[in-house]
């Protein structure tokens, strides 16, 4: 299941509540074509990896979160564990997304 993030507080809560789990954050926008293309794949990964927390941030709705995380383009995927950012990449690259989850989980 992918949790929709609506505020900066909800984002922090998501990171804090994960404990030792990997957190994967998808920064996207409704108008972004590549974001729409990878969204179903991102959701399918959330079903496959029950030990990973998947968050989705709409950069239009949560500009403060996107700015704090220094998101420059969409989609951007960021990976956190214990509140610390482990890595990130931009672009709708399914193989890289799956490989990065496997690397950090």
C-alpha positions, 0 to 999 in steps of 0.5 A: 500500500502506498501512503499519500502524503498531504503535509510536512508533518505527515511526511515526518511522521511517515519517516519516523514511524518506519522504524528500521524499515526502508522508506521509498518516497515518490515525488511526482505531479499530476501533470507529469507524463513519466510520473503517470507511467511509473505510478502503477509499477510503484504501487505494485512494488508496494504490494510485493515489498511488505517490509518497505514503506512506500510514500507518495508526495505530490509536489504541487500539494506539498511544495514545502516537502519537495523544497526541503528534500531538494526535489528538482524534477519529477519523478524523483525517488528518495530512499530513507532509513531511520530518518536518514536519506540513503540515496535518490534518483530521478526518472521513470526507471523501473529497473533502477527503482527495483534494484535500489529497493533491493540494495537498501532493503 
